[in-house]
Amino acid sequence: MPIIYKNRLLEWWFAASTVGFGVWLGLPMDSMSTGAFADLTRWLTEAEWAFLFGITGVAHCVSLFVNGRRWWTPFARTLMLTVNSLCYGLFAVGFAVTYWPTTATYTYGVMILGAALICIYRAVKDCVHALEGLAHAH
């Protein structure tokens, strides 16, 4: 069983990038010190954002790794993909609340969530196939 299927490359990139983003935010420097991050840092500290993105990315990678080993694993993958997407969506909202025309609103809200929606569509299709396979097995 291959670890990375061709149609999951985007999702692996998304999950691994989330881990990387968490690591980046966890570095011993102030990445979120400018005014653009004002609302985001009121919600969570930079270390808390780092933990949120890091743990979400790791869990997403694990869900991708185990996907396909049992009938229910596409659902775990879809759940983690949704949680990962919500983290970026929350980040986009934080920028939008501070100053909505910022490029970060577009980057996190449109570009990243657009890629996430493609992944979610594919993951839901896998869930449907899992249910169909389960129905035919009984």
N, C-alpha and C positions, 0 to 999 in steps of 0.2 A: 504494500500500500504506500503510494508516494506521500511524503509529508506535505508537499506544496503542489496543489493542482493548479493548472494554468488559469482557471477562472477564479482562483483565490489569491493570485499574486497581489492584486490591489488591496485585498483585506489583510494579507500578511504585512504589506508595507504600512497599512494603517495601524495595525496592532504594534508593530515594531517601532514605528515613529512615535507612538504614544508612550512607549517605554522610554525612548530617547528624549522625548519632551520632558517627562518626569525627571530623568537624570539631569537634564540641562537646568531645569528649575531648582534642582537640589544642589547644584554646584555652589561652592562658598563665595558667591557674589550676589549682588542685587540685580536680578534680571527684570524685576517688576517694580523698579523705583521711579519710573516716570509717571507723569500725570495721567497718561492713557490707561494705567492700571489702577487708578484710584478706587473705583467701585469694586473691582476684583479683589484688591487687597483689603477692602473692608469686609468682604464676605469670608475670605480665607487668607491666611498668611501665605507667603511664597512657599514655605516648607510644607504647608498643608496641601497646596496646589500640586507641589512636586509629588507628594505621597499619593494624592488622588489619581494623577495621571500615571504615575509609575505602577501602582498596584492594578489599576484598570488595564493598562497595556499588558502587564504580565498575565493577568487572568484571561485577557482576550487571546494572547498567544497560546496559553494552555488549552483554551477551548478550541482553538484551531488545530492544535496538535492531536487532541483526543477525538476530534470530529471524525465520524465514520466508524468508530470502534464499537459503538452500540447504537441501537435505533434512536435513542433519545438525544444523542450528542449534537445533532443539528439545532436542537432547541436551545441547548446550553450555548452554542456558538452564536445563535441569533440573539439571545439574551445579552451576552457580553458585548456583542457588536452594538446593540441598542444602548447599553450603558456607556460604552465608549463614545458613541455619537452624542449622547446627552451631555457628557463632560465637555466636549468641544462646543456644543450648542450653548451651554451655560457660559463658557468663556466668551463666545460671540455676543451673548446678551450683555455681559459685563462691559464689553467695549461699546456696544450700542447705547447702553444707558449713560456712559460717560460722555461719548461724543459719537453719535451714530454714523456720520459720514467717514469715519476713519477706515483706512484700508484693512485694518484687523477685523472689522465687522464683516467685510467681504471675504477675507481669507478664511476665517473660522466659520462664518455663517453660510457662505455659498460654496466656496471651493472644497473645503474639507467635508462639510455636510453633504454636498453633492456626491462626492466619492463614497461617503458612508451610505447614502441612499441606494447607490448601485450595489454595494455589498449587501445591504439589507434585503434588497430584491432577490439577489442570488441565494442568500441564506434561507429566506422564506420558501423559495422554490425547493431547496434541499429538505426543508421540514415537510413540505407536501409530499415529496418523494418518499421520505421516511415513513409517513403515515400510510401511503399507498402500499409500500413494501410490507408494512406490519399487517395491513388488512388482507393482503394476498397470502401472507404466511399462515393465517388462521383459517 
